[in-house]
Amino acid sequence: MRIDFQYIKDFLDVVLDHDHPDFKINQEGIKPLWDGDDKERINKFVFHMEILEDQGLIESSTSSPGVGFTRMGDGGFSVSIKPLRLTAQGHQFAADLAKPGVFEQLKTSFKDAGPAETVKIVFALGKKALEKRLGSFLE
C-alpha cells in the first residue's frame, strides 16, 4: 500500500480542529475513516496510523503503548478506543504540511518518498517556506 498524502493531511486537519489536547478515533471526522464493514477502509486507516506512530507524530496519551489496534490471525484488527495525541513533532509536521506550496510539492515531486523521507522533506520544505516568508518581512 502506498502512502496517501491527502489522507494524512485530511486526518491531521481533523485532529488539529479538535478543541482538546487528546483525540480518539471514534470522534466525528475520524470514525468514518475506519468504521464499517469495508476491510479496505480499516486497512488504510491502520496503515496510515501506524506510519504516523512509527515516525513519532502520534502516540498514546496514556501509559498504554500503541494507537489502539491489535492485529488478528485472520488479517483483521481489534480496535481499542484510547486517547491519542499529536506529538510536538506531529504538530510541526502538520504546520509545515500546511505552509504554502509544501503539500503540492510533496504530492508531485516526492510522491514516491518513504515515510522517514516524507517527514524530512516536509520539514525541509516547511523551513524553506518559513525562511522565504521571514525574508519578505525583513526586506
Residue pairs with C-beta under 8 A, 6 or more apart in sequence:
1 43
1 44
1 47
3 48
3 51
3 115
3 118
4 44
4 48
5 103
5 106
5 107
5 111
5 118
6 107
7 33
7 44
7 48
8 48
8 51
8 52
8 97
9 97
9 103
11 30
11 33
11 48
12 86
12 90
12 93
12 94
12 97
13 94
14 23
14 27
14 29
14 30
15 23
15 30
15 86
15 94
16 86
16 91
16 94
17 29
18 27
18 29
21 61
21 85
22 61
22 83
22 84
22 85
23 30
23 83
23 84
23 85
24 30
24 81
24 82
24 83
24 84
25 31
25 33
25 34
25 45
25 49
25 68
25 79
25 81
25 84
26 35
26 81
33 41
33 44
33 45
34 41
34 42
34 45
34 46
34 79
35 41
35 42
36 42
39 76
42 76
42 77
42 79
46 69
46 77
49 58
49 67
49 69
50 67
50 69
51 115
52 58
52 67
52 90
53 59
53 66
53 67
54 115
55 89
55 93
55 115
55 116
55 119
56 87
56 89
56 90
57 86
57 87
57 89
57 90
57 93
57 119
58 67
58 84
58 85
58 86
58 87
58 90
59 67
59 84
59 85
59 87
60 66
60 67
60 68
60 82
60 83
60 84
60 85
61 82
61 83
61 84
61 85
62 82
62 83
64 82
67 82
67 84
68 79
68 80
68 81
68 82
68 84
69 77
69 78
69 79
69 80
70 77
70 78
70 80
71 77
72 78
86 94
89 119
92 123
92 126
93 119
93 122
93 123
95 126
96 102
96 122
96 123
96 125
96 126
96 127
96 129
97 103
97 106
97 122
97 126
99 125
99 126
99 129
99 130
100 129
101 125
101 129
102 122
102 125
102 126
102 129
105 125
106 113
106 118
106 121
106 122
106 125
110 117
110 118
110 121
113 121
